[in-house]
C-alpha cells in the first residue's frame, strides 16, 4: 500500500488520500507556480497507524459519548484522543519511508502541514483549524507528524466538524512535508477584497520574516489594494516601513490573479518571498463571501431554454480560464449553472454588474479595435479547421476538437454573442470599422 507521494505526482483523484491542501499545491506546480519542494504522507499512513495501535475503536467509543452542546465534554474527548495518538508509535516501515523521503529533500529544516480530506472547498475551509510546524528537523519530524494527525481532534476542529456535519462523514488527514523557505517577507493575498466584496480588487498583507505571526494576529501587516484590470496600486498602508516594492506588489497581484483564473474561484493565498522570488505555500477558496451584505450579484438568465449538461465543461473552462487571456483580464465572466432534473442546465450571468459585465468588454474592444478584428479572423480560421476535423470521426480527432473548442472557438464565440447584445445600441461596430 502506498503511503507517500511527491507533491508534483498528486492528481485530482488523490484528494481523499492527500487532502485538499496537498492537492491544491500539486495543481499549482502543474501550471508553473513556484511551490516549495516536498512530499505528502497519505491518509493510508494515518489509517495504518490507527489500525496498528488499535486506536479506531477507542476513538469511535470516545466520539459516541461526546455532547456537542457541552464544551467540557468536547474538551475531554479531544484530550483523550490526542493523548492516544501522541503516545502511540509509528511503525518502523512507515518511519523508514518518511525518513527516506525527508533526506531526499536535502534540507535541514522542513515545514510540516496538515491536509484534511474535507479541506478547502468553497463552502468550508480548515484554515486555522489544523496544525502547521515550521523549522522542523529530522529529530522532531515524526513527533510533529503525529501532532498534525492529532490536530484533527482539537476542540476547535471537533466543533468545526460537527458544525459542517463532517462528523457524519469519514474524515482523515494527510501531512505535507516541504522544504522550509527562510522568507525575508511573507503574507497573505485575496483575489477579492474580503471586506467590501469587490471582485476587481486584490488585497495583499505582508510582514517581515515568517507569515505565522501575521496569520495568528501577532503583528500588524502592511496592506496593499490593487485594481486588477489596470494593475494600479490604489492604496498602501505601511507599518513602519514597506515590505514590498511597487513592482513586487504588482508581480504578486498578477500571480494571485492567475490562481483565481486557474481554479475558477476567488482565492485566499499564503505566500513567502526570498531572494527576490515568490513562493506560494497555500491557495484555498475564499469562504467568507456569503457573509458579505454588499457583494453585488445581479444574475440574468442568458438562454430561455436549458443547456445540455455535456456542454457545461466546455463552457466553464472556456469562459473562466481561456476567455480572460484573450482580453487581458478586461473583465471576468462567472457563469452560474443551475442543474435541472432533465440533465440540462439553466445558464445565468451577473452581467448587470458594471465591473464584471458587458461594459468593460465593450470598452476593451473600443480601445483595441484591431484586436477585435484579429480575433475575428482567427475565429473564422478555427471554425474552418473544426469542420475539417469533424469529417474524420476518430478518438484522436475528438481530442483535437475538444482542445480547439475549449481553447479557441468557444471563448471567441462568447465575445461575439455577449457583444452582440449591446453592440448596436452603443455604436461600437461603426467605431471599430472606422478605426481599423
ABEGO torsion letter per residue (X at the ends): XBABBBAAABBAAAAAAAEAAAAAAAAAAAAGBBBBBBBBBBAAAAAAAAAAAGAAAAAAAAAAABBAABAAAAAAAAAAAAAAAAABBBBAAAAAAAAAAAAAAGBABBBBBBBBAABGBAABBABGABBBBBGBBAAAAAAAAAAAAAAAABAAAAAAAAAAGAAABBBBBBBBBBBBBBBABBEBBBABBAAAGBAABBBBBBBBEBAAAAAAGABBBBBBBBBAAAGBBABBBBBGBBABBAAAAAAAAAAAAAAAAAAGBBBBBBBBBBGGBBBBABBBBBAAAAABAABBBBBBBABABBBBAAAAAAAAAAAAAAAAAAAGGABBBBBBBBBBAAGBBBBBBBAABAAABAAAAAAAAAABAAAAAAAAAAAAAAAAAAAAAAABBBAAAAAAAAAAAAAAAAAAAAAAAAAAAAAAAAGAAAAAAAAX
